[in-house]
Amino acid sequence: MSSNYTGHGQEEQFTTALGSISGSSPLRNVETFEAYCAEVQEKLAAHAAHRMSFLQSAFDRLSSLLQAARDVEDTSLSNELAQHRIASRELLDAVRRATHGGVSLPPPISDSVRTTASVYSRPNPTPIPIVPPVSQLSRRAETVSAASQALLQPAGDPGVGPAIGPRLPRRPMRPLIDIETDAASLRLDLKDFVKRFPLNTEQGELNIPNCLRLRSIACRHRRLEEECGDSEVSEVTELSEDIIDLLDGANDQEYTVALDDELDPRPTAYQWGELAERYMEMARAQEGFEWWQRNRNLLAVSDVQPLAEAVAAVQQRFNRLLFRIGARDPFQQQLFDDLRTWAREDQCYLYSLRPKVPMAELMEKAATLEEEYRQRLVDSVITLLAEPDFGEHGAHDEDVLRDSVWECKSHRVPANDRRLREALTPWASFLEGDDRFKDLNREIVIEWERRQEEGCLEPPVEDAQPDPPAPDLAAVREATRGKKFLILGGCPNDALKHRLKTALEADDLAWPNATPSDTLTAFEQEIRDAEIVILVSQYSRREWRNAYDACVREGKKYAQLASVADVTQVVRHLIKQLAPPVAGKKK
């Protein structure tokens, strides 16, 4: 606020000025009295303008400081600032009423001043910095007489409209094409949302974790709306309709923050984004709570305590965010009640449920739940890759793996996570070509090269494997006897190579030790010399699949296998695949 006004000092100047208006009596005649009154009126108008400037500046500063105090959850300071803010508003209204009763002010002198006044008057004004620059306050003081003309209009006086300009248009916060792309991506996710995350249980009740996930998407939609400003984007509008259709289809009639248009002030784009993240945390917290409730008879309280603290921390953190925004959520309230009931019945003290736990501690405890969830996602990828027939279903297995790995990345599992990297190393070709996994592919290639240098790509094949059944051997040898083979990919192994050559009765079997940096041109000579080419999905590159086209052109036979570690499985797959390749159809 302007430092050239101190209240008391200004009043002394005003009083002195009144005493020195004229050396003669203003009551000498009508003309001198009118001149005297006009000069007094001008002084009063100037004094009122300065007073209005001070009170309006004080109100603005107190509003900004109050919002900051609420953001950091300082209750005592918030109450103190709120009282001062109310007092400044009352004084401001009092000056307005007094001024309207008899003090006339000069008319506005510039359009820029009217714009300044309209910013204070329009709904949902742009947040003001907590500490306004001195230059802003100086400019405000210089044009105060004009600004006060708009600010002094009584809000409820019949027949007198507020002197405010039109609401300033809200411009998009980022390019509309980017917003539209994000909305289209969310709509694509919603197409199979119910298939991946059913909103109802088998008993017909709401599946609360998945309902929370849908609310997270709804908050992301509201963030896109705020980023659009006053611009309309069709994808954003249609996304809203998609969300409402899903809620209606699940008969989800519970209160939803994202559908509440009565929030005042309206949450910012950043706050909607934060709400979306907290809803996802709540979904995982709800799943954790339901898991330990299902296994309550098998788990000791000491085993559940760390998980319960993490779930409680997530609930409390979410509740505080809702309080700041002025919203609520029935699911988080129910989780709070369930946590208290569990703690009381099992005689377990939950520190995170205390109302004055610092936010930093809640965030630290909530992070343990997030980390546990990440490890569960990694476990799911490892379990998928451990299935005996994984990789034998072509594009289907690739899609399933990519979806599982993307779920990990979406929840911030780092690309250099050791367990994830080691599990994916044999399957680099399944992730190649997807820009979402560039950083992960880089880590996989590094791990692949490290294993090659250390000579430990895969554990040695057991020599005690049984021989393939005689009928299978007889069938496959009809197509392989006396042929020259080339195996691309996999882990070259002399013992396994000898067993394969014997089982197939091959004339020759080449199995070069390929590296991640090798292109298909590095194997041109081997491809020309071979009569049958086998591509192994493990430890291979996506570009090596072009060997199929070379085989079609030159009339060679081609087969693609997930692995060649089990000779019996190799024989059975070759029986199915070693028919002459058909152009345009890849195996």
N, C-alpha and C positions, 0 to 999 in steps of 0.2 A: 504494500500500500504506500501511497505517496508520503514521503517523510517531511514535506513542507507544511503539513497540517497536524496540529497537536490538540485540537479541540479547545482547551482553555485559552491558549494564546490567540487562536483565531477569534474567539469571542471578545477578548480585550481589544483587538484591532477594530472589530466591528463597533464596539461601544465608543471608542475614541473617534471613529469616523462620524458617528451620529452627532457627537457634540461639536463637530467642526464643519457642519454642512454650510452654515451661513453665519455671517457676523450679525445679521439683523434678525428680528423676530419673524418666524414664518406666518404669524397671524396678522401681519400688517394689512394684507389685502388678499383677495381670492387668488390672484396670480402667484404671489409668493408662497401661499399655502399649497397650491397644486404642484409647484416646482419642488417644494420640500417633500411632499408625499411621493412624488415620482422618484426623487433621489433615494428616499428611504426604501421604497419598493425595490429599486435596483440593488441596494445593499443587501436587503433580505434575500433576494433571489441569488445573489452571489454566495451569501453565507449558506443558503439551503443547498446550492449546487455542491459546495465543498463538503458539506455534511453528508449529502447523498453519496458522493464519491467515496468518502471514507467508509461509510457503513456498507456500501455495496462491495467494496474491496475486501473489507473484513469478512463479510458473509461468504464471498468466494473462497478466500483463503481457508476459513474455518471448514467449509464444505470439503475442500481437497484434503485437509489434514484429518478430518473425521473419516473419510474413506480410507486413507492410509492406515489410520489406527484400527479400523475394522479389519483391513486386510492382514495386519500382523496380530490380530486378535487380542489387542490390549483393551480389556473391558473398561477398566477404571478411566483410562485416558479417553476412551470413546464417549463415556458418559459426561466427562468434563467438557469436552469439545462440543458435544451435542447441546449442553446447556448454554454455552457461549453463543453457539450458532442460533439457537432460538431467541436469545436476547438481542442479537444483532438484527434478526428478522423483525422482531417487535419494534425496535427503535426505527428501523427503516420504514415500516408501515406507518408509524406515528408521524415521521417527517413528511411522508407522502400526504397523509390526511391534513396535516397543518398547512402544508404548502398549497394543497388544492383549495383550502379554505380562503386564502387571501393573497398568496404570493404568486405573482406572474413571472414566468421565466422567459428569457429571449428564445426565439424560434431556433430549431436546429440549423447548423451552418454547413453540414456536409453529409453526403450519403454514407461515408465510412463510419460516422458516429452512429447513424441509425442501425447499421449492420452490427456494431458492437453491442448496442442495447438489445437487439433481437436475439443474439446468442444467449443472453441471460434468460430470455423469456420463453424460448421454444422448448418443447418437451424433449427429454433425453439429450441434454446438451453435451457437446464434446468435452471429455474430462479435461480439467485445467491442471497444468503442472502444479505439484505440491508447493514449489517455491517459484512463483512467476519471476521472470527476469525484470530487473529494474527498469529497462527500457520500455517494457509493456506498461508498467505502472505510471511512468512519466507521461507516456502518450495518453493514457486514460485520464490523468489529471489535467492535461492541456485542453482536452475537449469535453470536460465534465459538464459545462453549462448546457451543451447540446444534448449529451447523453441523458442528463437528468430530466430533460423534457419528456423523454419516453418513459423513464423509470418512475416519474412522479404521478403517472396516470393511475387513478384508483382502480383496482382490479374489478370491484363489484359495483361500481357506480352506474346506475341505469342511464342509458343514452350516451355513455362515454366509452368508446372502445379503446382497448390498449394500443398504444402507439408502438407496435412491433412490425417488423418487416416479415416477408414470407420465410418459412422454414428453409434453411440452407439445404440444398440437395446433398445426399450422402453418396459420395463417389465410391466405386469399387476399390477394395483394398489391394487387389492384385488382378492380373489380366483375366478377363471373363472367360477366355478359352481354357485357362488352367482350372478355373472353378467348374466349368462345364465338364471337363475331363474327369475331375474328381467325383462329381455327382454321377456321371455315367458309370464310373468304376463301382461306386456304392450300389447303384441300381443293379449292376451285374451280380454283385455279391448277394443281393436280396433275392435273386431269382431262385437260387437253390438253398436259401437260408433255412427254411423250415426242414428241408431234407437233412441238412448238416446239424442244425440246432432246433429240434422240435420244440414248439412253444407249449405243447400240452403233454402231460404224462399219459401212460396207458390207461390210467383211471379217469382221464379227462380233466385233471386239475392243471393249473398253470405250472409250467416248468420254470421256476423262478430264475435260475442262472441264465437260461436262454432268453427269458423276458428282459433281464438286465442287459444282455448283449444287444438286443434289439433297441433298447433305450440308448445305448451307447451310440449306435448308428444314427438314431434320431437326433442326438445332440450334435453329432458331426454334421448332420443336415442343417441344423440351426446355425452352426458356425459358417457353413457355406452361404446361408441366407444373409448373415451379417456382413460377410466379405463382399457380397454382391452390392451392398449399399441399396440405392433406389432402383438399380437395374434389375430387370426380370430375365431369368435364364430358365428356359423350358425344362432342362434336365433337372434343375433344382426343384422346380414346382412338381414335376412328375415323381421325383424321389419322395416328396412328402406324401403324395397319394399312395405310393407303394407301401410306405411304412404304416399308414392308417389302415390299408387293406389287410396287412398282416396282423395288426392288433385286433381288428374286427373279426378276422378269421379264427383267431385263437380265443375270442370272447374275453379279451383282456380289457376290462373296464376300469382298472386301477389308475390312479392319478399318474400322469406322465409329465415331468418337468418340461420336456421339449414341446409339448402341446399347450403349455400355459402361456397365453398371450397377455396375461394381466400382471406379469412381473414388472415391478417398477422400483428402481430403474431396470431397464432391459439389460440382461447379461451381454457382455461384450463377446466378440468372436473368440478372444483368448479364453474367457470363462466357459464358453460352450465347449471348446476343445478340452479344457481341464475336466469338465463334467464327463465328457466322453471317456477319458482315461480312467476317471474314478469309477464309472459304471463298469468298465471291464475288470477293474480290480475287485469290485463288489461281486461280479459274476463268479470269479475264481474263489473269493472268500466264501460265498454261499455254497459252492461245490465242496470246499474243504469242510465246512460245517456239516453238510449233509452226509459226507463220507464218514466222519467220525461218529455221527449219530447212528448210521447203519451198522457200524462196527463197535458200538459202545460197549457191548458185553465182552469184546475181545481185547480192548485197549485199556491200559491203566491210565489213571489221571495224569501221572507224571509223563506218560508218552504223549498225551494230548495237549498238555500245558503250552509248549512252545507254539503249536499250531493255533491253539485258541487265542493266545496273545496276539499273534499275527492277524487273525481274522478280526479280533476286536479292534486292533489298530486301524485296519482298513475301514471298518464301519465308522469309527470315530472321526477319522480324517475326512471321509465322505460327508458325514453329518455336519462338520464344521464348514465345509464348502457350501452345502445347502443353506446353512444359516447365513453366511455372508451374502448369498444371492437372494435370500428371502423366499426359498422354495422348500419343498419337502419331498419325501419319497416313502411310500408305505412299506416297501420291501426292506429298506435299511432299518426302519423302525421295528419291524417284526424281527429282524436279525438281532437287534439290540435286546429286545425282550427275550428272545430265545437264549442269547448268551448269558443274560442275567439269571434265567431259570436254570440253565445248565450249571453255572457256577454255584448257585445256591444249593442245588440238589447234590452235586458232587463235592461240595465244600472246597471249592477251588477259587482262590482270589485272582481276579483278572485286573492287573495294574492298568492296562490300556483303557479300561472303562471309566477311570477317574476323570472328572470333568476338567481338571487343570493340568493334565499331562502335557508337557511342551510338544509343539508340533514336530520338532526335530526328532524326538523320541518315537513319536507315532510313525514317522516316515521310516525310521530305522527298523522298527519292528515289522511294519508292513512290507518292507523290502524282502524280509525272509520268506514271506509267502510267495512273492513274485519269483524269487530265485527257485523255490521248490517247484513252482509251476513250470518254470523253464526246464528244469531237469526232467520233469515228467514228460514234457514235449520231446526232449532228446531221447528219453527212454522209448517213446512210441516209434521214433524213427529207427532206433536200433532194433526193436522188435520186428518192425516191418522188413528190414533188410535181412534179418535172421531166418525168415520163412524159407523153407527148403526150395520152393518153386518160384521165389521172387526173381524177376528178370526174364521169365519164360513167356510172359504175356505181352511182350512188346510195348506198344504205346500206352496201354492201360497202366502197366507198372510204372512207366515214366511219369504219367500224370499223377498217380497216387503218391509217388515219392516227392514230386515237386510241390504238391499241396501240403504234405507233411513238413517239408523243409521250410516252405513259406510261412507256415504257422509258427515255426521256431523263430524265423527272422522277424515276423510281425510282433513277437513278444521279446524282442531285443536279445535273443540268444546270440552272442558274438560269433563272428565267422571263425575266430581262432579257438572256439571251444574245443578242447582236446577230444572229448568223447564223440562229439558230432563229426569233427574232422576225420578222425580215425575210422568211424563207421562208413563215411561216404567216400573215402579214398578209392575203393575199387569201382565205384559207380560214377566216375567223373563224367562219362559220356551222357548220362541221363540228365545232367544239369547244364551241360554246355549249350550255348545258344540262347539262354534265357538271361536277359540283362539283370534280373532281380538277384542273380546269384554270382555276379562277377567277383565280388570279394571272397565269397566262399570257394569258388572254383580256383582262385589263386592260392588259397590255403591248401586245397586238396592237391594241387599240382606240386606244391612244395613238399607235402607229406609223401606223395608218390615218389618223388625224386630222392627224398631222404631214405625211404625204405629200399630203393634200388641200390643206393650207395652202400647201405649196410647189409644188403643181401637178405632181407627178411620181408619180402612182399607178402608172402603167405606162409603159414606153417607147413611143414613137409607133409606130403600125402602119405597116408598109412599104406604100408605094403600088404597088410592083411585083408585088403578089399577082396571080396569074392569075385570070381570071374563072371562075366555076363552069361545069361542062359544060352544054351547051344542054339535054340531056334532063332533067337535074336541075332546071334553072331552069323548064322547062315544067311539070314535075310539081309543084313547090312553088307556082307561081303560080296553079294551080287553086284553092288554098286561101287564098292571101294577096293576090291582085290586088284592089286597091281597098279594102283593109281598113285600119283604124286600129290601130296597134301601140303597146304600152307595154313598155319594157324596164326592169326593176328590177334594180339591182346592176350590177356591172362598172364599167368606166371610160369614162364618156361621152367620145366623141371625134367631132368634127364630120365629119372625113373618113370615118371608119368608118361613122358614122350615114348619110351620103349613099350610100355603097356598098351598105349593107344595104337602104336604102329603094329603091334602083334595082333591086337583084337581086330583091326581093320584089314589086316594083311596088306598093308600099303607098301608100295615099292619104295617110297621115300616120304619123309614127314619133316618139313622145315618149320621151325618155331623160333623166329628171331626174337631177341630181347629188345622190345620196343620201348622207347622213352616218351614222356608226354610231349616233348618238342618235335617228335617225328611226324612228318606229313605222309600222306599216302604215296607220294612220289618216291619216298625212301624204300618202298617195297615193290616198285614196278617190275624189277627183274624177277623177284620171287613169284609175283602174280603171273608173269608170263610163263614161268617154268612149271607152275602148278596146274593140275587138272581139277582139283577140288579146293576151294578156299573156305575156311571156317573162321568166322569172326566171333570172338569171345567178348561178351558185353563187359565183363569185369576187366579193369585196367586197360581200357581202350579209349580212343577218341572218337567223337561223333563223325569227324571227317573221314575216318577209315571205313565207314559204311558205304562210301562211294565205290568200294571194291565190288559191290553187287553189280553196278553198272558196267564195270570192266568185264565181269564174268558174263553178263548178258551179251555184250558185243562180241566176245571171243568164244562163246559157246561153252563156257566152263560151268561147273556146278558150284553152288554157293549154299552155305548154311550159317545160321547165326544161333549161338548157344549162350546161355547165361554164364556157364562155367564148364570146364572140362575136368574138374577134380574127380568126379565120379564116372568111371569108365562105363558102367552099366547104363547110366542116364545118357551119356554121350551116344552110345550105340542106339538106344531107343529113339532119341531125337533125330539122329541121322537117317534112320529108316523112314521117318515121316518127311524129312526135308530134302533128301537128295534126289529129287526129281528135277528134270531140266528146268532152269529158271524161266519164268514168263516175263517178257518185257513189260515194264510199267507197274509191276507188283512186287513190292519188297516183302520179305519174310519178317 
